[in-house]
Amino acid sequence: MLTTEELQAIRERAEAATDGKWAYNLLPPSMSFDRKFCLGSFNGVCEIVGDINKEADAEFIAAARQDVPKLLAEVERLNKVLHRISVTTMSMGYVGVESMARDLKRLAWEAIHDGK
């Protein structure tokens, strides 16, 4: 499990990265030197971030710029769900496991669907 500090460090790195959608382009042989792909945020100019020779690596790294903030938001949402469930079940003082399991399923469904 990630600590609050680790999640915050990931969030700070994501926020410090170049804005915009990242992409990768296959470089023409005349420009490629030792690299095959140019990775970065393209505004008419290729900002080379690193030497990438495998297309799957370039695709993964480029997608991370969009994926990491989405994953952080999902972790935050799920942590809120777990907190709501934990607080609710502790306040209910359960005796039987079956009734707690039934109510936990209901609470999880409500939390995931924002009480709808």
Beta strands, then each sheet from edge to edge (+ up, - down):
strand 1: 23-26
strand 2: 37-40
sheet 1: 1+ 2-
end
